[in-house]
Amino acid sequence: MAPRNSRDALLEKRRRIEAQLKALDARDREQQRKDDTRRKIIIGGLVMAEMESDADLRAAVRRLIEEKAGDKDRDFLAEWLASVASPSLEDAAGSRQAQAPKAAPPVPQETPHTAAREAPAKSSLILPGQGGTADKPPSKPSIILRP
């Protein structure tokens, strides 16, 4: 049988290791929660930005909110949904035009000197915490053009 001191020392070591494992598990859960929140923000921002130009997506999101969201969430989203998800006359006309077959747009002829000066613009979604300063990130997603 081991002396009492050795047993107590091992039990104390065991308690410390268990506490460290518990802290690691808590950090892992916290990181998973943060990652999930970040995914929701990114996907939500992309969907919200795309809804401005895609009538089918607006209708799908509206239907999803009406069918799946709780009463509190529907009430919270009602004003935003009315302003974004209700098709205007322009949207309805644009939707009908979008369904008609489109002719391919003409390809502009580039001269070597203009192609070198003008780089094609890329569209980027800027989300909260990106593109702002450390003290004040952007308050809402926005689309900007970057050369």
C-alpha positions in Angstrom: 0.0 0.0 0.0 1.4 3.4 -1.0 2.1 6.0 1.7 -0.6 8.5 2.4 1.5 11.4 1.0 1.9 9.8 -2.4 -1.8 9.1 -2.6 -2.8 12.6 -1.6 -0.3 14.1 -4.1 -1.7 11.9 -6.9 -5.3 12.8 -6.1 -4.4 16.5 -6.1 -2.6 16.0 -9.5 -5.8 14.2 -10.8 -8.0 17.1 -9.6 -5.7 19.7 -11.4 -5.8 17.6 -14.6 -9.5 17.2 -14.5 -9.9 21.0 -14.0 -7.6 21.6 -17.0 -9.7 19.2 -19.1 -12.9 20.9 -18.0 -11.4 24.3 -19.0 -10.3 23.0 -22.4 -13.8 21.6 -23.0 -15.4 24.9 -22.0 -13.0 26.7 -24.5 -13.9 24.3 -27.2 -17.6 24.8 -26.6 -17.2 28.5 -26.6 -15.2 28.4 -29.9 -17.9 26.2 -31.5 -20.5 28.7 -30.4 -18.5 31.6 -31.9 -17.9 29.7 -35.2 -21.6 28.9 -35.4 -22.5 32.6 -34.8 -20.0 33.7 -37.4 -21.4 31.3 -40.0 -24.9 32.6 -39.3 -23.8 36.2 -39.8 -22.0 35.5 -43.0 -24.8 33.4 -44.5 -27.4 35.8 -43.3 -25.5 38.8 -44.8 -25.1 37.0 -48.1 -28.8 36.0 -48.3 -30.0 39.5 -47.2 -27.8 41.2 -49.9 -28.9 38.7 -52.6 -32.6 39.2 -51.7 -32.5 42.7 -53.0 -32.1 41.4 -56.6 -33.6 37.9 -56.5 -37.4 37.7 -56.3 -37.4 33.9 -56.0 -35.1 34.1 -53.0 -37.2 36.8 -51.4 -40.3 34.6 -51.8 -38.5 31.6 -50.4 -37.2 33.5 -47.3 -40.6 35.0 -46.7 -42.2 31.6 -46.8 -39.5 30.1 -44.6 -40.0 32.9 -42.0 -43.8 32.5 -42.1 -43.7 28.7 -41.7 -40.7 28.1 -39.4 -40.1 31.2 -37.3 -41.7 31.7 -33.9 -44.2 34.4 -33.3 -41.7 36.6 -31.5 -39.2 36.3 -34.5 -42.0 36.9 -37.1 -43.0 40.0 -35.2 -39.4 41.2 -35.0 -38.9 40.6 -38.8 -42.3 41.9 -40.0 -41.3 45.5 -40.8 -38.0 44.4 -42.5 -39.8 41.6 -44.3 -42.5 44.0 -45.6 -39.8 46.4 -46.9 -37.6 43.8 -48.5 -39.8 40.8 -49.3 -42.8 42.5 -50.8 -42.4 42.6 -54.5 -42.9 46.1 -56.0 -44.2 46.7 -59.5 -40.6 47.1 -60.7 -39.7 43.7 -59.2 -42.6 42.0 -60.8 -41.7 43.4 -64.2 -38.0 42.5 -63.7 -39.1 39.0 -62.6 -41.1 38.6 -65.8 -38.2 39.8 -67.9 -35.8 37.5 -66.1 -37.9 34.5 -67.0 -37.8 35.5 -70.8 -34.8 34.1 -72.7 -32.0 36.7 -72.8 -29.7 37.3 -75.7 -26.0 37.3 -74.8 -24.6 40.8 -74.2 -22.1 42.0 -76.7 -18.5 41.5 -75.8 -16.7 44.8 -75.8 -13.5 44.9 -77.8 -10.5 45.8 -75.6 -7.5 47.5 -76.9 -4.2 46.6 -75.2 -3.8 50.0 -73.6 -7.2 50.0 -71.9 -7.0 46.4 -70.7 -3.8 47.2 -68.9 -5.1 50.3 -67.2 -8.5 48.9 -66.1 -8.6 45.8 -63.9 -12.0 44.1 -63.6 -13.8 45.1 -60.4 -14.7 42.4 -57.8 -17.7 42.6 -55.6 -17.1 41.8 -51.9 -19.4 41.4 -48.9 -18.2 43.3 -45.9 -19.5 41.9 -42.7 -19.4 43.3 -39.1 -15.9 43.0 -37.8 -14.4 43.1 -41.3 -13.1 46.2 -43.0 -13.7 48.5 -40.1 -11.4 49.6 -37.4 -10.7 47.6 -34.3 -12.7 50.2 -32.3 -15.7 50.4 -34.7 -16.5 47.7 -37.2 -19.1 48.3 -39.9 -22.6 48.2 -38.5 -24.3 46.2 -41.3 -23.3 44.1 -44.2 -22.6 46.1 -47.4 -21.3 45.4 -50.8 -18.4 47.3 -52.1 -16.4 47.1 -55.3 -12.6 46.5 -55.0 -10.3 46.8 -57.9 
